Amino acid sequence: MAELVASVPARVLAIYAHPDDPEVAAGGTLASWASAGSEVHVCICADGDKGSVDPATDPAVLTRRRREETSAAGRILGVRAHHWLGFPDGDLDNDPALRAPLVQLIRELRPVAVMAPDPTAVFFGTGYVNHRDHRAVGWAAIDAVAPAAANPHYFPDQGAAHKVELLYLSGTLEPDVWVDVSGSIDVKAAAIACHASQLGDAGEWLRHAVRQRAEEAGRVASVPHAEGFRRITLP
């Protein structure tokens, strides 16, 4: 039987690559947890400066717009704060330059749970390859949590060690837990719709698409709408 997550972490740090990734990957869960009293923090590693295929787009203008869109989406979800690392799109690697600020943020915020993309998910069917930035951030977040943030000998100048209890990996091909987002699915759709630079005037089709995807996960979890994760409980 599918396991539904019953507990709500007191503080969660969601680590994602691009400005719209948290809403798309786990907006229902973040909204549900925030509504239940969780202190939700979101770290965006890249600026979203390449989030357009129009050669005439000014990356600096797009970056500013995407930060505004992210702030609006965060207000809808109930995000306590956004934390921007400022890397250009496509320049993310699982290296010390990325892990160091992640370790520092984990040690500053001291979250119970960290959420990030599942970096092992590469091919989605025959029509989509997971963005390399998603994979790089997923691996960097995992390595920043375990062992780095918990071990004072890793990045000793980045604050006192902190042990994260739970990792939730979204966008996984192997979910083992689900969160009931039936009460927050429309909030998720509204938050995603804030990213107009990526979606244009999405309208009703977006709400339908978001609900349809959550209904598929809900059938596995035996609830109307759900989001699935690979969960790691750290010893």
C-alpha positions as protocol buffer text, in pm:
chain_id: "A"
residue {
  index: 1
  type: MET
  ca { x: 0 y: 0 z: 0 }
}
residue {
  index: 2
  type: ALA
  ca { x: 125 y: 349 z: -86 }
}
residue {
  index: 3
  type: GLU
  ca { x: 255 y: 540 z: 216 }
}
residue {
  index: 4
  type: LEU
  ca { x: 108 y: 883 z: 275 }
}
residue {
  index: 5
  type: VAL
  ca { x: 326 y: 1133 z: 462 }
}
residue {
  index: 6
  type: ALA
  ca { x: 140 y: 1225 z: 779 }
}
residue {
  index: 7
  type: SER
  ca { x: 398 y: 1444 z: 951 }
}
residue {
  index: 8
  type: VAL
  ca { x: 474 y: 1808 z: 865 }
}
residue {
  index: 9
  type: PRO
  ca { x: 835 y: 1923 z: 914 }
}
residue {
  index: 10
  type: ALA
  ca { x: 870 y: 2225 z: 1141 }
}
residue {
  index: 11
  type: ARG
  ca { x: 1110 y: 2380 z: 890 }
}
residue {
  index: 12
  type: VAL
  ca { x: 1186 y: 2272 z: 533 }
}
residue {
  index: 13
  type: LEU
  ca { x: 1440 y: 2398 z: 285 }
}
residue {
  index: 14
  type: ALA
  ca { x: 1351 y: 2333 z: -80 }
}
residue {
  index: 15
  type: ILE
  ca { x: 1656 y: 2351 z: -309 }
}
residue {
  index: 16
  type: TYR
  ca { x: 1592 y: 2387 z: -682 }
}
residue {
  index: 17
  type: ALA
  ca { x: 1770 y: 2508 z: -994 }
}
residue {
  index: 18
  type: HIS
  ca { x: 1535 y: 2755 z: -1164 }
}
residue {
  index: 19
  type: PRO
  ca { x: 1275 y: 3006 z: -1045 }
}
residue {
  index: 20
  type: ASP
  ca { x: 967 y: 2799 z: -1141 }
}
residue {
  index: 21
  type: ASP
  ca { x: 1102 y: 2457 z: -1036 }
}
residue {
  index: 22
  type: PRO
  ca { x: 969 y: 2447 z: -676 }
}
residue {
  index: 23
  type: GLU
  ca { x: 613 y: 2526 z: -782 }
}
residue {
  index: 24
  type: VAL
  ca { x: 612 y: 2274 z: -1067 }
}
residue {
  index: 25
  type: ALA
  ca { x: 787 y: 1995 z: -876 }
}
residue {
  index: 26
  type: ALA
  ca { x: 631 y: 2026 z: -531 }
}
residue {
  index: 27
  type: GLY
  ca { x: 409 y: 2333 z: -505 }
}
residue {
  index: 28
  type: GLY
  ca { x: 119 y: 2140 z: -359 }
}
residue {
  index: 29
  type: THR
  ca { x: 330 y: 1990 z: -84 }
}
residue {
  index: 30
  type: LEU
  ca { x: 503 y: 2317 z: 5 }
}
residue {
  index: 31
  type: ALA
  ca { x: 167 y: 2497 z: 19 }
}
residue {
  index: 32
  type: SER
  ca { x: 13 y: 2221 z: 228 }
}
residue {
  index: 33
  type: TRP
  ca { x: 301 y: 2218 z: 474 }
}
residue {
  index: 34
  type: ALA
  ca { x: 308 y: 2598 z: 498 }
}
residue {
  index: 35
  type: SER
  ca { x: -65 y: 2602 z: 568 }
}
residue {
  index: 36
  type: ALA
  ca { x: -10 y: 2344 z: 842 }
}
residue {
  index: 37
  type: GLY
  ca { x: 251 y: 2563 z: 1013 }
}
residue {
  index: 38
  type: SER
  ca { x: 577 y: 2459 z: 851 }
}
residue {
  index: 39
  type: GLU
  ca { x: 838 y: 2731 z: 798 }
}
residue {
  index: 40
  type: VAL
  ca { x: 910 y: 2694 z: 427 }
}
residue {
  index: 41
  type: HIS
  ca { x: 1232 y: 2827 z: 276 }
}
residue {
  index: 42
  type: VAL
  ca { x: 1319 y: 2802 z: -93 }
}
residue {
  index: 43
  type: CYS
  ca { x: 1669 y: 2820 z: -240 }
}
residue {
  index: 44
  type: ILE
  ca { x: 1696 y: 2902 z: -611 }
}
residue {
  index: 45
  type: CYS
  ca { x: 2042 y: 2823 z: -741 }
}
residue {
  index: 46
  type: ALA
  ca { x: 2027 y: 2975 z: -1091 }
}
residue {
  index: 47
  type: ASP
  ca { x: 1885 y: 3305 z: -1212 }
}
residue {
  index: 48
  type: GLY
  ca { x: 1666 y: 3173 z: -1492 }
}
residue {
  index: 49
  type: ASP
  ca { x: 1851 y: 3403 z: -1734 }
}
residue {
  index: 50
  type: LYS
  ca { x: 1828 y: 3148 z: -2019 }
}
residue {
  index: 51
  type: GLY
  ca { x: 1459 y: 3077 z: -1975 }
}
residue {
  index: 52
  type: SER
  ca { x: 1374 y: 3199 z: -2325 }
}
residue {
  index: 53
  type: VAL
  ca { x: 1447 y: 3082 z: -2680 }
}
residue {
  index: 54
  type: ASP
  ca { x: 1390 y: 3432 z: -2822 }
}
residue {
  index: 55
  type: PRO
  ca { x: 1728 y: 3574 z: -2934 }
}
residue {
  index: 56
  type: ALA
  ca { x: 1602 y: 3927 z: -2863 }
}
residue {
  index: 57
  type: THR
  ca { x: 1545 y: 3856 z: -2493 }
}
residue {
  index: 58
  type: ASP
  ca { x: 1770 y: 4052 z: -2258 }
}
residue {
  index: 59
  type: PRO
  ca { x: 1893 y: 3802 z: -1993 }
}
residue {
  index: 60
  type: ALA
  ca { x: 1924 y: 4075 z: -1727 }
}
residue {
  index: 61
  type: VAL
  ca { x: 1566 y: 4188 z: -1783 }
}
residue {
  index: 62
  type: LEU
  ca { x: 1443 y: 3828 z: -1779 }
}
residue {
  index: 63
  type: THR
  ca { x: 1629 y: 3762 z: -1454 }
}
residue {
  index: 64
  type: ARG
  ca { x: 1459 y: 4057 z: -1283 }
}
residue {
  index: 65
  type: ARG
  ca { x: 1119 y: 3953 z: -1413 }
}
residue {
  index: 66
  type: ARG
  ca { x: 1163 y: 3595 z: -1296 }
}
residue {
  index: 67
  type: ARG
  ca { x: 1254 y: 3708 z: -946 }
}
residue {
  index: 68
  type: GLU
  ca { x: 935 y: 3912 z: -935 }
}
residue {
  index: 69
  type: GLU
  ca { x: 735 y: 3612 z: -1056 }
}
residue {
  index: 70
  type: THR
  ca { x: 899 y: 3392 z: -792 }
}
residue {
  index: 71
  type: SER
  ca { x: 814 y: 3638 z: -516 }
}
residue {
  index: 72
  type: ALA
  ca { x: 451 y: 3641 z: -627 }
}
residue {
  index: 73
  type: ALA
  ca { x: 438 y: 3262 z: -640 }
}
residue {
  index: 74
  type: GLY
  ca { x: 597 y: 3239 z: -297 }
}
residue {
  index: 75
  type: ARG
  ca { x: 333 y: 3464 z: -145 }
}
residue {
  index: 76
  type: ILE
  ca { x: 65 y: 3230 z: -280 }
}
residue {
  index: 77
  type: LEU
  ca { x: 238 y: 2917 z: -149 }
}
residue {
  index: 78
  type: GLY
  ca { x: 320 y: 3066 z: 191 }
}
residue {
  index: 79
  type: VAL
  ca { x: 699 y: 3062 z: 151 }
}
residue {
  index: 80
  type: ARG
  ca { x: 879 y: 3231 z: 441 }
}
residue {
  index: 81
  type: ALA
  ca { x: 1181 y: 3339 z: 236 }
}
residue {
  index: 82
  type: HIS
  ca { x: 1362 y: 3285 z: -92 }
}
residue {
  index: 83
  type: HIS
  ca { x: 1739 y: 3247 z: -101 }
}
residue {
  index: 84
  type: TRP
  ca { x: 1911 y: 3319 z: -433 }
}
residue {
  index: 85
  type: LEU
  ca { x: 2256 y: 3184 z: -515 }
}
residue {
  index: 86
  type: GLY
  ca { x: 2284 y: 3376 z: -843 }
}
residue {
  index: 87
  type: PHE
  ca { x: 2446 y: 3122 z: -1075 }
}
residue {
  index: 88
  type: PRO
  ca { x: 2380 y: 3160 z: -1449 }
}
residue {
  index: 89
  type: ASP
  ca { x: 2161 y: 2893 z: -1605 }
}
residue {
  index: 90
  type: GLY
  ca { x: 2371 y: 2605 z: -1735 }
}
residue {
  index: 91
  type: ASP
  ca { x: 2670 y: 2679 z: -1509 }
}
residue {
  index: 92
  type: LEU
  ca { x: 2562 y: 2461 z: -1217 }
}
residue {
  index: 93
  type: ASP
  ca { x: 2785 y: 2170 z: -1120 }
}
residue {
  index: 94
  type: ASN
  ca { x: 2806 y: 1950 z: -815 }
}
residue {
  index: 95
  type: ASP
  ca { x: 3128 y: 2112 z: -700 }
}
residue {
  index: 96
  type: PRO
  ca { x: 3246 y: 2310 z: -395 }
}
residue {
  index: 97
  type: ALA
  ca { x: 3133 y: 2637 z: -552 }
}
residue {
  index: 98
  type: LEU
  ca { x: 2772 y: 2515 z: -532 }
}
residue {
  index: 99
  type: ARG
  ca { x: 2793 y: 2291 z: -224 }
}
residue {
  index: 100
  type: ALA
  ca { x: 2953 y: 2556 z: -1 }
}
residue {
  index: 101
  type: PRO
  ca { x: 2659 y: 2802 z: -9 }
}
residue {
  index: 102
  type: LEU
  ca { x: 2415 y: 2514 z: 25 }
}
residue {
  index: 103
  type: VAL
  ca { x: 2595 y: 2388 z: 335 }
}
residue {
  index: 104
  type: GLN
  ca { x: 2601 y: 2740 z: 476 }
}
residue {
  index: 105
  type: LEU
  ca { x: 2227 y: 2782 z: 417 }
}
residue {
  index: 106
  type: ILE
  ca { x: 2146 y: 2444 z: 574 }
}
residue {
  index: 107
  type: ARG
  ca { x: 2353 y: 2532 z: 879 }
}
residue {
  index: 108
  type: GLU
  ca { x: 2195 y: 2876 z: 909 }
}
residue {
  index: 109
  type: LEU
  ca { x: 1835 y: 2762 z: 871 }
}
residue {
  index: 110
  type: ARG
  ca { x: 1875 y: 2420 z: 1040 }
}
residue {
  index: 111
  type: PRO
  ca { x: 1581 y: 2256 z: 860 }
}
residue {
  index: 112
  type: VAL
  ca { x: 1427 y: 1926 z: 965 }
}
residue {
  index: 113
  type: ALA
  ca { x: 1377 y: 1833 z: 600 }
}
residue {
  index: 114
  type: VAL
  ca { x: 1541 y: 1924 z: 272 }
}
residue {
  index: 115
  type: MET
  ca { x: 1361 y: 1889 z: -61 }
}
residue {
  index: 116
  type: ALA
  ca { x: 1542 y: 1870 z: -395 }
}
residue {
  index: 117
  type: PRO
  ca { x: 1516 y: 1714 z: -741 }
}
residue {
  index: 118
  type: ASP
  ca { x: 1595 y: 1345 z: -776 }
}
residue {
  index: 119
  type: PRO
  ca { x: 1918 y: 1353 z: -980 }
}
residue {
  index: 120
  type: THR
  ca { x: 1884 y: 988 z: -1084 }
}
residue {
  index: 121
  type: ALA
  ca { x: 1578 y: 1072 z: -1295 }
}
residue {
  index: 122
  type: VAL
  ca { x: 1721 y: 1143 z: -1640 }
}
residue {
  index: 123
  type: PHE
  ca { x: 1488 y: 1011 z: -1911 }
}
residue {
  index: 124
  type: PHE
  ca { x: 1113 y: 1067 z: -1881 }
}
residue {
  index: 125
  type: GLY
  ca { x: 964 y: 836 z: -2140 }
}
residue {
  index: 126
  type: THR
  ca { x: 1094 y: 888 z: -2493 }
}
residue {
  index: 127
  type: GLY
  ca { x: 1031 y: 1260 z: -2521 }
}
residue {
  index: 128
  type: TYR
  ca { x: 1209 y: 1443 z: -2238 }
}
residue {
  index: 129
  type: VAL
  ca { x: 1558 y: 1454 z: -2091 }
}
residue {
  index: 130
  type: ASN
  ca { x: 1582 y: 1603 z: -1742 }
}
residue {
  index: 131
  type: HIS
  ca { x: 1767 y: 1937 z: -1748 }
}
residue {
  index: 132
  type: ARG
  ca { x: 2131 y: 1908 z: -1642 }
}
residue {
  index: 133
  type: ASP
  ca { x: 2081 y: 2192 z: -1393 }
}
residue {
  index: 134
  type: HIS
  ca { x: 1814 y: 1985 z: -1217 }
}
residue {
  index: 135
  type: ARG
  ca { x: 2048 y: 1688 z: -1195 }
}
residue {
  index: 136
  type: ALA
  ca { x: 2343 y: 1896 z: -1079 }
}
residue {
  index: 137
  type: VAL
  ca { x: 2138 y: 2065 z: -806 }
}
residue {
  index: 138
  type: GLY
  ca { x: 1995 y: 1732 z: -694 }
}
residue {
  index: 139
  type: TRP
  ca { x: 2338 y: 1578 z: -644 }
}
residue {
  index: 140
  type: ALA
  ca { x: 2476 y: 1893 z: -483 }
}
residue {
  index: 141
  type: ALA
  ca { x: 2184 y: 1912 z: -239 }
}
residue {
  index: 142
  type: ILE
  ca { x: 2223 y: 1546 z: -143 }
}
residue {
  index: 143
  type: ASP
  ca { x: 2597 y: 1584 z: -90 }
}
residue {
  index: 144
  type: ALA
  ca { x: 2550 y: 1911 z: 101 }
}
residue {
  index: 145
  type: VAL
  ca { x: 2309 y: 1736 z: 338 }
}
residue {
  index: 146
  type: ALA
  ca { x: 2502 y: 1411 z: 380 }
}
residue {
  index: 147
  type: PRO
  ca { x: 2770 y: 1423 z: 485 }
}
residue {
  index: 148
  type: ALA
  ca { x: 2879 y: 1784 z: 449 }
}
residue {
  index: 149
  type: ALA
  ca { x: 2635 y: 1993 z: 659 }
}
residue {
  index: 150
  type: ALA
  ca { x: 2636 y: 1737 z: 940 }
}
residue {
  index: 151
  type: ASN
  ca { x: 3015 y: 1708 z: 962 }
}
residue {
  index: 152
  type: PRO
  ca { x: 3206 y: 2004 z: 1108 }
}
residue {
  index: 153
  type: HIS
  ca { x: 3517 y: 1912 z: 909 }
}
residue {
  index: 154
  type: TYR
  ca { x: 3342 y: 1986 z: 579 }
}
residue {
  index: 155
  type: PHE
  ca { x: 3332 y: 2358 z: 502 }
}
residue {
  index: 156
  type: PRO
  ca { x: 3433 y: 2450 z: 859 }
}
residue {
  index: 157
  type: ASP
  ca { x: 3394 y: 2821 z: 785 }
}
residue {
  index: 158
  type: GLN
  ca { x: 3025 y: 2782 z: 693 }
}
residue {
  index: 159
  type: GLY
  ca { x: 2876 y: 2764 z: 1041 }
}
residue {
  index: 160
  type: ALA
  ca { x: 2804 y: 2499 z: 1304 }
}
residue {
  index: 161
  type: ALA
  ca { x: 2722 y: 2151 z: 1179 }
}
residue {
  index: 162
  type: HIS
  ca { x: 2356 y: 2056 z: 1140 }
}
residue {
  index: 163
  type: LYS
  ca { x: 2205 y: 1715 z: 1072 }
}
residue {
  index: 164
  type: VAL
  ca { x: 1903 y: 1709 z: 841 }
}
residue {
  index: 165
  type: GLU
  ca { x: 1659 y: 1432 z: 931 }
}
residue {
  index: 166
  type: LEU
  ca { x: 1475 y: 1382 z: 602 }
}
residue {
  index: 167
  type: LEU
  ca { x: 1541 y: 1421 z: 232 }
}
residue {
  index: 168
  type: TYR
  ca { x: 1245 y: 1445 z: -7 }
}
residue {
  index: 169
  type: LEU
  ca { x: 1342 y: 1401 z: -373 }
}
residue {
  index: 170
  type: SER
  ca { x: 1085 y: 1526 z: -623 }
}
residue {
  index: 171
  type: GLY
  ca { x: 1047 y: 1447 z: -990 }
}
residue {
  index: 172
  type: THR
  ca { x: 1152 y: 1092 z: -913 }
}
residue {
  index: 173
  type: LEU
  ca { x: 1083 y: 786 z: -1124 }
}
residue {
  index: 174
  type: GLU
  ca { x: 1076 y: 579 z: -804 }
}
residue {
  index: 175
  type: PRO
  ca { x: 846 y: 748 z: -551 }
}
residue {
  index: 176
  type: ASP
  ca { x: 802 y: 564 z: -222 }
}
residue {
  index: 177
  type: VAL
  ca { x: 593 y: 819 z: -31 }
}
residue {
  index: 178
  type: TRP
  ca { x: 314 y: 1055 z: -132 }
}
residue {
  index: 179
  type: VAL
  ca { x: 174 y: 1378 z: 10 }
}
residue {
  index: 180
  type: ASP
  ca { x: -200 y: 1443 z: -12 }
}
residue {
  index: 181
  type: VAL
  ca { x: -230 y: 1780 z: -188 }
}
residue {
  index: 182
  type: SER
  ca { x: -604 y: 1768 z: -249 }
}
residue {
  index: 183
  type: GLY
  ca { x: -650 y: 2082 z: -40 }
}
residue {
  index: 184
  type: SER
  ca { x: -370 y: 2277 z: -207 }
}
residue {
  index: 185
  type: ILE
  ca { x: -379 y: 2172 z: -572 }
}
residue {
  index: 186
  type: ASP
  ca { x: -548 y: 2494 z: -683 }
}
residue {
  index: 187
  type: VAL
  ca { x: -293 y: 2693 z: -483 }
}
residue {
  index: 188
  type: LYS
  ca { x: -18 y: 2510 z: -673 }
}
residue {
  index: 189
  type: ALA
  ca { x: -180 y: 2595 z: -1007 }
}
residue {
  index: 190
  type: ALA
  ca { x: -212 y: 2962 z: -908 }
}
residue {
  index: 191
  type: ALA
  ca { x: 153 y: 2975 z: -803 }
}
residue {
  index: 192
  type: ILE
  ca { x: 272 y: 2818 z: -1129 }
}
residue {
  index: 193
  type: ALA
  ca { x: 60 y: 3066 z: -1323 }
}
residue {
  index: 194
  type: CYS
  ca { x: 269 y: 3349 z: -1173 }
}
residue {
  index: 195
  type: HIS
  ca { x: 555 y: 3242 z: -1402 }
}
residue {
  index: 196
  type: ALA
  ca { x: 409 y: 3415 z: -1705 }
}
residue {
  index: 197
  type: SER
  ca { x: 751 y: 3460 z: -1866 }
}
residue {
  index: 198
  type: GLN
  ca { x: 756 y: 3083 z: -1910 }
}
residue {
  index: 199
  type: LEU
  ca { x: 388 y: 3011 z: -1969 }
}
residue {
  index: 200
  type: GLY
  ca { x: 229 y: 3322 z: -2114 }
}
residue {
  index: 201
  type: ASP
  ca { x: -140 y: 3356 z: -2032 }
}
residue {
  index: 202
  type: ALA
  ca { x: -183 y: 2994 z: -1924 }
}
residue {
  index: 203
  type: GLY
  ca { x: -551 y: 3012 z: -1839 }
}
residue {
  index: 204
  type: GLU
  ca { x: -767 y: 2710 z: -1771 }
}
residue {
  index: 205
  type: TRP
  ca { x: -542 y: 2459 z: -1947 }
}
residue {
  index: 206
  type: LEU
  ca { x: -277 y: 2504 z: -1680 }
}
residue {
  index: 207
  type: ARG
  ca { x: -519 y: 2432 z: -1397 }
}
residue {
  index: 208
  type: HIS
  ca { x: -639 y: 2124 z: -1586 }
}
residue {
  index: 209
  type: ALA
  ca { x: -284 y: 2000 z: -1651 }
}
residue {
  index: 210
  type: VAL
  ca { x: -178 y: 2047 z: -1288 }
}
residue {
  index: 211
  type: ARG
  ca { x: -486 y: 1870 z: -1158 }
}
residue {
  index: 212
  type: GLN
  ca { x: -453 y: 1586 z: -1408 }
}
residue {
  index: 213
  type: ARG
  ca { x: -92 y: 1515 z: -1308 }
}
residue {
  index: 214
  type: ALA
  ca { x: -182 y: 1521 z: -939 }
}
residue {
  index: 215
  type: GLU
  ca { x: -480 y: 1293 z: -1002 }
}
residue {
  index: 216
  type: GLU
  ca { x: -247 y: 1033 z: -1153 }
}
residue {
  index: 217
  type: ALA
  ca { x: -34 y: 1033 z: -839 }
}
residue {
  index: 218
  type: GLY
  ca { x: -350 y: 1041 z: -629 }
}
residue {
  index: 219
  type: ARG
  ca { x: -471 y: 715 z: -779 }
}
residue {
  index: 220
  type: VAL
  ca { x: -155 y: 548 z: -654 }
}
residue {
  index: 221
  type: ALA
  ca { x: -193 y: 705 z: -309 }
}
residue {
  index: 222
  type: SER
  ca { x: -572 y: 654 z: -289 }
}
residue {
  index: 223
  type: VAL
  ca { x: -645 y: 1026 z: -248 }
}
residue {
  index: 224
  type: PRO
  ca { x: -789 y: 1276 z: -498 }
}
residue {
  index: 225
  type: HIS
  ca { x: -459 y: 1458 z: -560 }
}
residue {
  index: 226
  type: ALA
  ca { x: -103 y: 1376 z: -454 }
}
residue {
  index: 227
  type: GLU
  ca { x: 264 y: 1447 z: -514 }
}
residue {
  index: 228
  type: GLY
  ca { x: 516 y: 1162 z: -494 }
}
residue {
  index: 229
  type: PHE
  ca { x: 869 y: 1168 z: -356 }
}
residue {
  index: 230
  type: ARG
  ca { x: 1161 y: 943 z: -286 }
}
residue {
  index: 231
  type: ARG
  ca { x: 1220 y: 987 z: 86 }
}
residue {
  index: 232
  type: ILE
  ca { x: 1548 y: 921 z: 262 }
}
residue {
  index: 233
  type: THR
  ca { x: 1550 y: 905 z: 641 }
}
residue {
  index: 234
  type: LEU
  ca { x: 1902 y: 990 z: 753 }
}
residue {
  index: 235
  type: PRO
  ca { x: 2045 y: 789 z: 1043 }
}
